[in-house]
Amino acid sequence: MNALPASAPARKPAVLVPACNRMVGQHPFHIAGKKYIDAIRLAGCLPLIVPFVQSDEIDELLDHADGVLLTGSPSNVHPSHFGEDVYDPTLPLDQDRDAWTLPMIPRALARGIPLFAICRGFQEANVALGGSLYQAVQEVPGQHDHRGISDKTPEEQYDFAHEVLVEAGGALEPIVGTREFKVNTAHGQGVKQLAPGLRVEARAPDGLIEAFSMANAPGFNLCVQWHPEWKAASNPISVRLFTAFGDACRAYRDRHRQPDPDR
């Protein structure tokens, strides 16, 4: 009697990473920071960097996704998406990224696809769902300067800068297992008006929102203003965040992907 073949190991969950758009010399490139790709691998997932997507391709793309990670970027969300003019024209924008990530975010959430958003991605998610941003947090009375130190080494730029205070009873608290921890900071914009349906998960000492989630979404979602991907493997809080994201992506894969009968 022939032995049954061993079942093939489950494939890694596929996590979409929307690329930024950048000129390198005289040529346009799609790019994504390596630190985000490394963090997705830390979560046990397969990173897939996605270039500019046409509006009629978004749903087809999401059909292949087990998770979405929205990265940070030097660029800002164009303020026309929340009804304002550009305050500082010297700062970079990325309207090609805006054009498809903003409509993609609510569709991913509605499907229950796990979503983890970082820095620019955090701001994108708030705007995509109907919120607004401060374009220059450092100029808002009562707010601190969250831009960090731009002329230092990466290690200095991403060093711990302030505490975040975690809201009780939310989605973040059971993941990190604490009500207070230190984070880095490297952003000039921040949440002004939180979008309807979003829940504050953490704040900076000056009250600025540092994390939020959509409580009634059918799947895992967490948006954070700091950079947990920076040396994530050596930061216990980051490890917990990416482990939770990876677990959610695996659970989504197992619920929505049928095994291949030919394997």
Secondary structure, DSSP 4 states (H G I P E B T S, - for coil): -PPPPPPPPPPPPEEEEEPEEEEETTEEEEE--HHHHHHHHHTT-EEEEE----GGGHHHHHTT-SEEEEPP-SSB--GGGGT---S-TTS-B-HHHHHHHHHHHHHHHHHT--EEEETHHHHHHHHHTT-EEES-GGGSTT----S--TTS-HHHHTS--EEEEEPTTSSHHHHH-SSEEEE----S-EEEEPPTTEEEEEE-TTS-EEEEEETTSSS-EEEESS-TTTTGGG-HHHHHHHHHHHHHHHHHHHHH-PPPTT-
